[in-house]
């Protein structure tokens, strides 16, 4: 029993030695740490630019002309949504052999007239829902639009006032 009591006393008297760490960092070691951190950032930057090849791409962008937005070509779904009060919309296939003829007719008309002319490319996928075997000359809303070949529509105050089909008829109206 005496041994037990002795052990209990020893446990109570047992204390952990406290050690203090020296937290003073010299100036030379802080410079070394800073240089190492900067070196790691530079290394990551170099590796990233090599992987993404963004350094070379940024140089190529300097030689590109600025982006310009054209307003002459629209989608068929925008027929009634233009800001002008009165305008023409010409529907034709830009890839067709007669596309140059339509382009020259429109160019002559735009030089002599104040009424805006918009073009719709029938070969684009977004315009396919409006291409049909039968046309609808009495279109009043975009859901009713059906185009069968080259067509000219005159819009005045968001309403269809003229619907013409065929190259000769379009040329006659735009003289």
RABEL-V147495 format. One record per backbone hydrogen bond with DSSP energy under -1.0 kcal/mol. CO is the residue of the C=O (numbers start at 1). NH is the residue of the N-H. E is the energy in kcal/mol with one decimal. If there is no record, write none. Layout:
# RABEL-V147495
[[CO NH E] [CO NH E]]
This chain:
# RABEL-V147495
[[1 5 -2.0] [2 6 -1.9] [3 7 -2.2] [4 8 -2.2] [5 9 -2.0] [6 10 -2.1] [7 11 -2.1] [8 12 -1.9] [9 13 -2.0] [10 14 -1.1] [26 30 -1.6] [27 31 -1.8] [28 32 -1.8] [29 33 -2.1] [30 34 -2.3] [31 35 -2.5] [32 36 -2.0] [33 37 -2.3] [34 38 -2.4] [35 39 -2.4] [36 40 -2.1] [37 41 -2.0] [38 42 -2.4] [39 43 -2.3] [40 44 -2.4] [41 45 -2.3] [42 46 -2.4] [43 47 -2.4] [44 48 -2.5] [45 49 -2.6] [46 50 -1.9] [47 51 -2.2] [48 52 -2.7] [49 53 -1.5] [53 57 -1.4] [54 58 -1.9] [56 60 -1.5] [57 61 -1.7] [60 63 -1.1] [72 119 -3.2] [75 78 -2.0] [76 79 -1.6] [78 81 -1.3] [85 157 -3.3] [87 155 -3.2] [88 118 -2.9] [89 153 -2.5] [90 120 -2.6] [91 151 -2.1] [92 122 -1.7] [93 96 -1.3] [96 99 -1.5] [98 102 -1.8] [99 103 -2.3] [100 104 -2.1] [101 105 -2.3] [102 106 -2.6] [103 107 -2.1] [104 108 -2.3] [105 109 -2.2] [106 110 -2.8] [107 111 -1.4] [108 112 -1.2] [109 113 -1.6] [116 88 -2.6] [118 90 -3.0] [119 74 -3.0] [120 92 -2.2] [121 124 -1.3] [124 127 -1.2] [127 130 -1.5] [128 131 -1.6] [130 147 -3.4] [141 144 -1.8] [142 145 -1.1] [146 136 -1.7] [147 132 -2.9] [150 166 -2.4] [151 91 -3.5] [152 164 -3.1] [153 89 -2.6] [154 161 -2.8] [154 162 -1.2] [155 87 -2.4] [156 159 -1.0] [159 156 -2.7] [162 154 -2.4] [164 152 -3.3] [166 170 -2.2] [167 171 -2.5] [168 172 -2.1] [169 173 -2.1] [170 174 -2.2]]
